[in-house]
């Protein structure tokens, strides 16, 4: 899995880079066919200080986008990982062939 990390109004420190890499490596336990990941960390200066983390993932046969916002950058990354994890599990269920074993079982019963 290739992870590209970009900061918009944020300096990407080694600690942030390691944190993002560690969190995204944990996602591979659910779905190991992630090809490319692009993570953008943004600090927005509005009336309330605000951090946003967003990710675009290219998985086999699909693209996944998620974003999360929080006052703390690490909490925003955690929220992003939770959203991406749910979407990866949902994608895995969609691409999984649920009827394959059922059909082969039926064929064995019908053969004389």
N, C-alpha and C positions, 0 to 999 in steps of 0.2 A: 504494500500500500504506500503510495507516494503522498506525502502531506506537504502542502504549500501553505505557509503562514504569512499573512500580511497584516500590517498595522496601519490604521488610518488615524492620525493624531495620537498614536501610541508608539512608544519605543518598545520593541519586542526584546525583552530581556531573556537571558538563558533560562531563568526560572519559569517564565511564561511559556517558552518554547518546549521545555521539558514537560511541563504540566499538560499542555495540549497533546503532545506526542503520547504521553502515558495514558491519557484518557481515551484517545482514539485507538490505541492498541488493544484496549479492553473490549472495544466493539467487535473485534474480529472473532470473539468467542461465539457470537450470535450469527454472524454472516461474514464468511471469509472471502467473498468475491468482490470486495471493494477495490476498485482500480485506482481512483484518484480522489484526493480530498483537497479542497481549497477553503481555508479558514481565514476570515477577515475579522480582526478585533478593532473596534471603533470606540473612541471616547468622544461623546457629544457634549458640547458646552451649551446647554439650554438653561432655562431658569433653574433646573435641577441637574446637578452633575449626574451623568448617565453613561454607563458602559454597555456596549452591545457586542455580541459574538454571533457571527453567522457562518454557516458552512454550506458548501455545495459538494455533494458526493456523486461520483460517477460509479455506479455499480453495474453489474452485468445486466444489460437490457433496460436500464432506467437511470434517471437523475433524481437525486433527493436534495431538497433545500430545507434548511431550518435556521431559525434565529431566536435568540433569547437576549433579554435586557435585564440589567440589575445595577445597583449602585456599586457593587464590588465586581471586578473583572473576573475573579476566580469563580464567583457564584454564577456569573453570566455563562462562563464556560461549562459549569456543571449543568445548568439548565439546558444548554445547547446539546450536551451529550445525552441527556435524558430524552430530548425530543428526537434526536437522530436515532437513538437506540430503539425507540418505539416504531419509528418509520422503517428501520431495517428489519425488525421482526415482522411487521406487516408485509413488507416486500417479499421476505422469505416465504411467508405463508402463501402469497399469491403465485410465486413461481414454482412452488412445490406441487408435484402431481399427486393429488390425494387418491386418485382412482386407479393407479397403476397396479398395486398389489391386489386390489379388489377384483380387477379384470382377470388377472392370471389365476387367481383362486377359483373363479367361476369356470374358467376354461379347464382346469384340472378336474373339476367335479363332473363336467359334461362329457369328458372323454371316456370311452368305454374301456 
